Amino acid sequence: MSEFNTVSGSAPWPATREAGLQRLQAFLPRAGRHYAAQRNFDHGPDRRDNVSGLSPYLTHRLLGEWEVALAAADSHGTGPAEKFIQEVCWRTYWKGWLEMRPQVWGEYLAELEHDRSQRPARDIGLDKATAGNTGIECFDAWARELVSTGYLHNHARMWFASIWIFTLKLPWTLGADFFYRNLLDGDAASNTLSWRWVAGLQTRGKHYLARPDNIAKYTGDRFPRPTGLNLDAEALEDTGAAPPARLDLPKAAAPADRWGLLLLDHDLMPESMPLPGPAVVAGCSTARLRGAEVSAPVISFSESAVADGVRRCQDHFGLDGSSCKTLSGPEAIADWTRHHRLNTVVCSYVPVGPMRDRLAELRQDLKDQGCHLLEQTRPWDETAWPFATKGFFPFKKKIGTILASVSV
């Protein structure tokens, strides 16, 4: 039986920190040379022992990138664990890259809205693609797997995006949106920028073409040499991203007397935040902000993860149950602060994405009732993000420095 099943039991990804830690411990023996040699193989949803399956936990920070990377380094050494550590750091890199170029997110949203408005002309092709009914066997299998499980192997994600863009000729934004609404590990930065990379927009002129021999090899001939793929497509054209802007991350500030801790679903590790005890705690899922028709598994995972974070927060700070609650959504935050007469709310720094788009309005709503919103930046992000000025290869040379900053 594979690690995928033995760790997860009946549900592939129980949305708790404890489940994430168990999965990490089960995978660590394979996080070294085994992972480096086997990571590109997609053996199917029932054989995932060559990859960790930790991405949903990292996206919601039920686990921190730093603790996963350091655990791998401690188990194998930084050399043998290099590939695994790099994969963990890709999400950090994407986040930092987008933090310095937030306009790329805005451009994606505008293009997505335009492409949605043109949908009637593409209805048949789009519906077949999302339903897994294109006649391209591998693509259809991945589409169905994504919708039913909320997960795809990273290599399959690249093949899928390539076929979507270059063979089916569907707008890349609609594909990115399809992923974002269905992936348990959906992340505004990694998802958007990965689709841009496949299309040839992220690294200008460099795109990714899914090839039959590559698919056959790395799926163990589950899909032997799929036919009909466009092997001669050119990269999509783009004007190029603006130079990186200077990061202006908030510095930690001491909360005032009557303050509340707000847990959002991008960072659910309150135990590791250097804070005194709050008066009250609220947790809030932002999964529904990903767009219309967000999948039920995505919403369920996010809401369950938030509930787990609130429970751990209650235990960590020794609060009674009446002081800790989960909110129905971001629109309930202002009412929560008003009800508890808070003068300060503290949350972990909110990166570029749907919740960030709403933060200015929330901040003003709180200010109007005499309450200040303070964001705290994680040391990992504060150290790593400034290195994401160019491509990943210059960034990865700094991984040792980043790890050293959190291991002292």
N, C-alpha and C positions, 0 to 999 in steps of 0.2 A: 504493500500500500504506500502511496506517495506521501511526502511531507504535506502536500496541499490538503489531503484528506485527514491525515492523522492529527495535524495541528488544529484544523478548523472544525472537525466534527460535522454536525449536520449543516451548519451555516459556514460558508467559506470565510467570512470575515466578521466575527463577532466584534461589535464596535466598542471595545473597552481597551484601556491601556494594558490591562493584565493579559488579554489575548494577544496584543501586539508584542509584549515582552516574551510570551511563550513562543510565538512564531519566530521571533528573533533568536532565541536560545536554540530552537530546533534547527534553524538554518545555519547558524554560525559555523559548524564543522565544515560546511560546503562553501563558505564565503571567500575562500582563498583561490588556489589554482583550479579547483573543480569549477568554480563559478566562471573564472576567466575562460576556461575551455568550452563550457557548455551553455553559457548565458544566451547565445543567439538562437538556440534551438527552441522552436515552438512545437512541443509534442502534443499539444491539445489540452483542453481544460482539466482533464483527469490526471495529467502528468506534469506537475509544476515544480518538481523537486530540484530543478536546475536554476530556479530563480527564487527570490525570497518571498514575494507576495506582500512586501511591507509597505508598498506605496500608499494604500488607503490610510494607514496609520501615520505615515510621514506627512501626507497632505493635511491631515487634521491635527497634526502634532500631538497625537496620542503618544507618539515616540518622537524624540528630537533627532534631527540629522546628526548632531554631534555625538549622541550616545550610541547610535547605530554604527557610525563610522569608527568611533573609538573602540567599540566592542570588537569589530572586525580586525582592527589593527592590533588589539591586544591578543586576539586569538591566533592570528596568522603572521603578524608583522606587516608593516606598511607596504613592503614589496609584493608579497604573494596576494595581499588583499587589495592591491592597487585598483584593479578593475571594478571591484565591488564598491569601494569607497568613491571612485569617480562617478559611478552611476548614482549613488546617493547624492553626490554634490551637484549633479546636473540640475536638479530642481532648485537648489540654492542659486546656482548660476543664472538660470532663467529668470528667477524672481529679481535678482539684482539687476540684470540687464534691463528688464521692463521698468523697474523702479526709476532708472535713469532716463527712460524714454517712454513716459506714460502716454504720450501722444499716439504711440503705436496701438495701444489698447483702444483709444478713442477712434482711430482710423478703422480698426477692425469692426467696432460696433456700427459705425456709419456704413461701411461696406456690407455688413451683414444685413442691416435694415434694407439697404437697396436691393440686395440679392433676394431677400424674402419678398419684396414687393414685385419682383419679376417671376415669382414662383409659378404662376399658372402655365407659363410656356414650358416649364420643366417638370410639371407634376408627375408625369408617368415615370421618367427616369429617376427622380428623387425618391418617389414612393417605393419603387422597386429596390433602390439601393438601401434605404433604411429598413426595409422589410426582409432583406436578404433574398431577393428574387430577381437577380440580374442574369442568372445563367452562368456566371463566373463562380465556379464551385467554392474556391478558397475564400473569395470575397464574401459570398453569401453566408458561409459558415462563420466567418468573423463577425459579420453584422448581427447574426442571431446570437452568437456568444456574448457580444457586448451588451445587447439588450437584456438578455436573460441573466447574466452574471455580474454586470457592472465592471468588467475587467477584460483586458486583452494583453497578451504578451507584447512587449515593446517592439519587437521585430514585426509582429503582425500589424501593429499600429502604423508602422512606416509603409508596409506593403499596402494596407487598406487605403491610407491617405493618397498614396501614389496612384492607385487604380481609380480612386474617386476623382482625382484631379485630371489625370492625363489620359485614362482610358474611357471613363464614363463622361468626362468633360463637364463635371458638375462644379459649381463655385466652391472654392476651398473654404470660404467662410461658413457655408452651410454644413460642410463636413466637420469643421471645428466645433460648430454649435451642436451637432449630433453627438460628438464625443463628449463635450462638456456637460450635456444634459444627461448622459448615461454612465459616465465613468465614476466609480466610487472615489477614485483618486483625482477627479477633475480639478484642475488648478488653472486659474486664468493665465498665468505666465507660461507654464510648461506646455499647456495644451495649445494656446494660440501660437506661440513661437515655434513649436514643433511642426505644426501644420504649415507655417510660413517657411520653415526650413525645407520641408519636402517639396513645396511648390517652387522653391528657388528664390523666395523673397527675403529670407533671413540672411543668407550668405549670397549676395547678389550673383545671379547667373549659375549658381550651383544648386541643382535639384536632385531629387532621388527618384529613380525609376525602378519599379518592381519588375524583376526578371524571372522568367519561368524556372531557370536552373537554380537560382538562388532560393526561390520558394520551395522547390522540390527538395533541395539539399537540407534546408533548415527546418522543414516540417517532417523530415524522415519519410519523404515520399507519401505523406498523407494526401498531398495535392500534387501528383506527378505532372510536371511541366504544363501548367495551365496555359490555354491558348487564348488568343484574341487580345493580349495585352499590347498597349502602345509602347513600343520600345524606342521610338524615335522622337518623342515629344521634347520640345524645348521648354526651358524654364519660363515661368510667368514673369512678366515685366513689372518692375516697380521702380519708383523714383529713389528708393533707398531711405533708410531711417536717419533721422537727425543725429548729430553727435550727442554723446551722453551728457546729460545735465548733471550738475553737482548734487550729490545726495545731501539732503537736509533732514536727517533723522532726529526724532525727539529724544532728548536726554531724560533719564529717569528723574522723576520728581517725587518728593515725599507727599503722599496724599494728606488732605486735611482731616479734621476730626471725624465728621460723619460722612464716610465714604463707602462706596460700593464697588465690588469687583465684577466686571462684565466679562464673561467668557464667550467669545465668538468661536465658530467652528473651524477656524483656520489655526487656532492655537489653544489646545486643551490640556496644557501641562501647568496648572496653577501652582503645583508643589515646588516647581523650580524657579518661580518668580520671586525675587528678593523683596517681599512685601510684609508689612505688619498685618495683623488681622483686620479684615474689613468688617463693617457692621452688617452688611448683607451681600449676598452673591446672587447673580442671575446668569443663566446660560441661554444662548440664543443661536439657533441654526439659521444660516443664510442660504441654505441649499436652494430654496425656491427663487432666489434672486438670479440663478443661473439662466433663467429664461422660461418661456412657456413650455409646458409638457416635460418638466424635469421628471426623470424616472422615479418610480416608487422606491426602488432599492437605494437610490442616492439620497432621497429625503429620509428614509428610514435609518440609513447608516449615520447620516449627519445628526439627526435628532437623538439617536441612541448614544452617539459619541458625546454629545453635549450633556446628556443626562448623566453619563459616566463621569464627565469632568466635574459637574456640580456635586455629585456624591463624594468624589475624592476631595474636592475643595472643602466640603463640610467637615470631613474627617480631619483634613490637614489643619484647618484653622479652629477646630473644636466648636463649630457653630451648631445651633439647634436647627431642626428641619424647617421651622417657620421662617428662618432667615435666608433660606436657599431655595431658589425656584428656577424652573425653565420657562422662558417666554415663548409666546406663540410665533413671534417673528420680530424683525428689527423695528417695526412700527410700534411695538409695545415697550420699547426701552424708555422713552420719555415718560410714559405713565408710571413705569416702575420707579424711576428716580423721584418723580413727584410724590408718589405714594409714601416713599420712605424718607422724604425730605432730605435728600442727599445734597451735599455741597460739592462733592467730587465723585466722578466715576473714573476708574482706571481699567484699561484694557490693553492687551498686547497690540503692538503696532499693526495696523491694518494695511496690507500691501495693495498694490494696484489690482483692481477687479471690481465686481459689482458692489460690494459693500463699501469700498473706498469711494465709489461714485456717489454714495448716499451719505458719506460721513460729514460733509460740510453742513448739510441741512440738519443732521442730527445734532452736530455740535452747536448750531445756532439755537435749536429748540431747547437744548439743555441750558445754554447760556441765558435764554429768556426767562428761565425759571431759577436763575441763580446757581446753576450747577456747571462745573467745569469738567470737560472730558480730557483726561490725560492718557497718552499712549506710551507704553514702555517698549523699547527696542531690545530684542534679544542680543546678547553679546555675539553670538554666532553670525547673525545677520549684519550687525554693525561692523564686524571684521571682514566678512566675506563679500558682501555686496559691492563695496568700492572696487573690487578686483574684476568686476564683470563689465569692464568698459569695452572690450573687444570680443573676440571669439572664445570658445571654450578652451582651446589649447593654451593660450596664455593664462587663462584662469586656473587650469589644473596644475600649473607650475606653482601656484600659491596655496594649494591644498595643505601642504605640510605646515605652512605658516598659520593657516586657519585652524588646523587641528591643534597646533601648539598653543594657540591662544585660549582654547577651552580646556586644555588638559593640565594646565598649571594650577 
